Amino acid sequence: MVRFTMIARVTDGIPLAVGLDDIQESEIFYKQQVKALFKNLSSRGQNEPSRMSLESKPYIFHYIIEGPVCYLTMCDRAYPRKLAFHYLEDLRNEFERVNGAQIERAARPYAFVKFDTFIQKTKKLYQDSRTQRNISKLNDELYEVHQIMTRNIQEVLIPGEKLDQLSQMTSHLASETRAHADKAGDLNRRQALIRECVPVAVVLGVVLLVFWLKTKLY
């Protein structure tokens, strides 16, 4: 299924429109990858292929670049690539028709946020690849995607972004290590307390048992 959609200007990487999806917290990382990718595209400009698929397990990004704009979507790996590019083409046609004259003048991020309405409507049409409409698109021999390159997203992110991700992962690992160390310290303190209390409890138990026996005997 289609998970996430974003449209950005290639020249400076500024996001123009986004599908306001209910993305899971565990998937926020992939949004960061998209932002890094747009930053990369803005630095390389027109040297990048106009059509590409980028693997980022368990998902895959597909994008097309037309003029100054990049149209990108994130899908499940099993989602047909042909449908993903049909979806992007539909977005491109409508976005250029409605906002084409204003694209270069947009000065703030998400200047075309209202385009989300069209993104959501189009996304619903493409969610189920088994509908007759989508099966027809899959069988469309006039639109082929075999020549579109597929790469791993880490291969195209700029070195700085890779270092940032490594730094973030290192910080996250350090935080987890501190958390585990704190838990281990608490456990050790509990065990020490238990070791100190057990002998006292045993002695107290013996004294109570002797006292009880004496009351029974006398």
HUDA-V300156 format. One record per run of one state. SS is the DSSP state (@ for helix, = for strand, . for the rest). FROM is the first residue (numbers start at 1). TO is the last residue. If there is no record, write none. Layout:
SS|FROM|TO ; SS|FROM|TO
//
This chain:
.|1|1 ; =|2|9 ; .|10|14 ; =|15|18 ; .|19|24 ; @|25|47 ; .|48|50 ; =|51|56 ; .|57|58 ; =|59|66 ; .|67|68 ; =|69|76 ; .|77|80 ; @|81|102 ; .|103|112 ; @|113|127 ; .|128|131 ; @|132|138 ; .|139|148 ; =|149|152 ; @|153|156 ; .|157|158 ; @|159|217 ; .|218|218
//
